[in-house]
Amino acid sequence: MTSTTMRSVDQQTDIFEQTLEFLQEHQRLLTDVMRDVERRRDQGRAGAVGEDAVAREVERVIVDLGQADWRVLVDRKWPGSRGNIDLILVGPPGVIILDAKNWHEPRIEGGRLWRGDEPMDDEVDKVRAQSDAIIEALAGSPVTPNHSLAPATAVPMLVLARKKVPAVQLDGVTIIGERNLHTELVRLPRRLDNAGVAAVADALDLVCPPMLPGASERVIPSPRHAKPVAALQSDAYVAEALLDTGEIWRALADAACAAPVEAWMTWLHPTQTSLATKTYAGPARVRGVAGSGKTVVALHRARHLSRDAHARVLVTTYVKNLPAVQRSLFDRLSPSTASRVEFTNLHRWARKLLSARGIRVDLGEPGRDHGSALSRAWASSGVARELASTGQGRTYWRDEIAYVLKGRALASVDDYLELVRVGRKTPLRAEQRGAVWRLYERYEQLLAEDGIVDYDDVISLALASVRSEPLSTPFTAVIVDEAQDLSCQGMRLLHALVGDSSDGLFIVGDGQQAVYPGGFTLKEAGVSVHSRSTVLTRNYRNGSEILRAALEIVSGDDFGDLDVERDAGARAYETERPGGVVRRFPSVDRRSQRDELLADLRIQIDSGARAGDIALLVATKAAARTWRDDLEVNGVPTQDLETYEGVSNNSLKVGTYRRAKGLEFAQVYVPDIDPAITRPEDPEASDTARERSELERRCLFVAMTRARDRLWLGTVARVCAAAPDVGRPSS
């Protein structure tokens, strides 16, 4: 085993050990608090010393698995009564009222709670009445005008000390065993940010004052405030763990799956917290398999970095519709720091910069734009016959100019002749490269004559401007998502904004999900991530059957991955979520495919699936328009992915494979997959055909891996020999 591998293993071991220690302390909290409450109840709450001990322990313990602050109020006055409330938790789910019972023979039978043979209806009524009293008291409190609580936000719980009893609802009260409490807490939806938690706790401190003089609420800090784990150990008492780490994580995942899909898109597995919070001495890279949480890590990284009051963070990507979704998700994830983070498409940011600096950028108009200029260049440069011999059409040469020549800002034909064309598998002889260069020069001449630029020029102009005049208010960090779809110039621009500063450039992406032709390496862009590159191999999103079906599509295809020049399609991966449903429907024509898809969709919606958590993805914009029309005519409300901004609604999302980049859905329908799964039959097929086929498969792979729970695949008229099970329904 190499020293590098040993270091990697050691680092992973350290992360897991820290995580386990962290969770053990988390699990200790409510055990200690509940036992102390129980002791004080038995003693008639006579010992103020016991309350002090609880407060000190609560203050030192982490409760939120890295997501938010909680506050604990112990032994509080019951509003409108002479009685007390054992324990009140205030956290992201709102207010939770806990009433502890140390009963030897509790049971739930016939819709009632029993202690031995004695019904405990009065105890259930009591904790519900405490919840109602708190809601009523808060409603009249002037402290929380912006954090009002609906009745459902106050959760009454009767907790059976030292028992393992799954949560049961009795007349609006949750009856639960102490050892199941963590599972239930993580399932509760998030309603308050940290500011809301503080405001509500302050209000409760007034309406539910301490029963004993001198007591007050205590803050349970999130990990960024926590003391070292070693300082939390106690020689006097070792608590029994309430749950193992796997149970807590599964409960967290289950809670996210039960909510609208937008909540799932911000769910970060606890083991990945270190990626979001780590300090990097220079540019850093996170790459890995589809569904491994790269985009979520990027969002939580932005949250972590934006906590600094002086932070100015840019989160950007090539995909034009993704930033609006990320902005919406981040507003819910970290509303208190949202003003310090800018989400934008890279081209939009570059045009905004140039405009602010008075640099004219004219992209033209239909009939007088870069597309028109390229058509005229093709007709007048005299290279059409020579380039046609490669078997490639005009679109290929348009992409060659955009991604290979202008995407790298090549200065001369000699540079082009020496270039290793990463991502382009059609070999070009020297004379063919010379022809491409003549086409490029003629194209540039026509752009200049028309007084217009293309999108690649926008990036290069912005890069030149930043290099000559740095930003007056610089970004403290730049996070780039779906980095594999940028051009080399785009990466250079982002690097120029922060350079090699600590925690400056954070690069997220996966070459296997590249949906545009071409490519580059970080070395070409002048970016080094040596010793700061992380590979994620565990898929948290897709059911294992869904991931298996998607990987079969790209099995055997090679791809570049920025800091890795060549990777294999059949790379190793692990799955977190077993199962998943894959349904395959071969149809004789498109009309029968439409009917079968609509029938299946109706069954899903009638069975309780949220239409807003479902997507229908196709290869082209024209196909997306057709499917939207078909769905609307059949009574299914739809939303174009072009306009989706990450806000939960009840409209089924329809769009292209490319517009689905970075998004996730509970269910995905993918009709008309025939072109992508049909590999060239001739084993001697040209590099040109293989390159085109591989790009189509990568696009389909992206569409399929958007599905978390269920995937529907449709083919028409023929079944691909390379994927014989496509025609066989499976579940």
Number of C-alpha atoms within 10 A of each C-alpha: 5 7 8 10 10 11 11 14 12 12 12 13 12 12 15 13 12 14 17 15 15 20 21 20 19 19 25 20 22 20 20 19 22 24 18 16 25 19 16 18 17 11 10 9 16 13 13 13 8 14 20 15 14 19 20 11 18 24 18 22 25 30 26 19 20 15 20 20 23 23 23 22 25 27 25 23 22 22 22 13 9 8 13 18 23 22 18 25 22 25 27 23 22 25 27 19 24 22 25 22 21 18 14 12 10 20 17 15 9 7 10 14 21 17 13 12 10 9 15 16 13 10 14 21 14 16 23 23 15 24 27 17 18 21 22 16 18 23 17 13 16 9 17 19 13 10 18 18 19 10 13 13 19 22 22 25 25 22 24 24 22 19 20 14 19 15 18 16 12 16 12 15 21 21 22 21 23 23 22 20 24 20 20 16 18 22 18 17 16 15 16 23 22 17 14 19 24 19 20 25 28 16 19 26 16 14 21 24 21 20 18 16 8 8 17 18 23 20 20 24 22 18 18 12 11 15 13 11 14 8 9 15 13 10 5 6 8 10 15 13 16 24 16 12 16 9 13 23 17 16 18 23 21 14 20 22 19 13 14 18 23 23 19 21 23 21 20 24 17 16 14 17 19 13 16 19 17 12 13 17 14 21 26 24 23 22 24 23 22 27 24 25 25 25 22 23 23 23 25 23 23 29 23 17 24 22 15 12 9 11 18 21 24 23 23 25 26 21 21 15 22 26 23 19 19 24 20 18 21 21 14 17 20 21 15 15 20 20 13 19 22 17 21 22 18 25 20 14 18 23 19 14 17 19 12 10 11 9 14 13 17 14 17 17 11 9 9 14 18 22 17 17 23 22 13 14 23 20 12 13 16 13 18 17 9 12 19 12 10 16 12 14 12 14 8 15 18 18 16 20 21 21 27 26 23 22 25 23 18 13 10 10 17 13 12 19 17 9 12 11 19 19 24 18 15 18 13 15 11 14 12 18 17 17 20 25 21 18 24 23 15 19 24 19 14 19 23 12 10 15 14 20 20 19 18 20 18 21 26 20 21 23 23 12 18 18 13 9 9 12 13 6 7 12 18 20 27 25 25 25 27 23 25 29 24 23 26 25 23 26 28 21 24 23 21 18 22 21 18 17 15 15 21 25 28 27 24 23 25 22 27 25 26 26 21 18 18 22 25 27 20 17 13 15 18 13 21 17 21 11 14 14 16 15 13 17 17 18 20 21 27 31 24 21 21 25 29 14 18 22 19 15 22 23 13 13 18 18 23 21 25 25 19 12 16 14 14 14 17 13 13 10 14 14 19 15 19 12 16 18 19 23 18 20 18 22 20 11 12 15 11 13 20 17 13 16 21 16 11 15 20 16 12 15 13 11 9 8 15 18 22 22 22 27 28 25 28 26 22 12 16 11 17 21 15 10 20 21 14 15 18 13 10 11 9 18 16 22 18 18 23 16 12 19 16 22 13 14 16 15 18 22 26 28 26 24 25 22 22 26 20 26 20 23 26 24 27 27 23 22 24 20 19 18 14 21 23 18 22 13 9 7 7 8 11 15 15 16 15 17 16 18 18 21 22 22 25 25 24 27 25 22 29 28 27 29 29 26 22 23 31 22 21 22 24 19 12 14 18 17 12 14 14 9 13 23 19 11 13 12 11
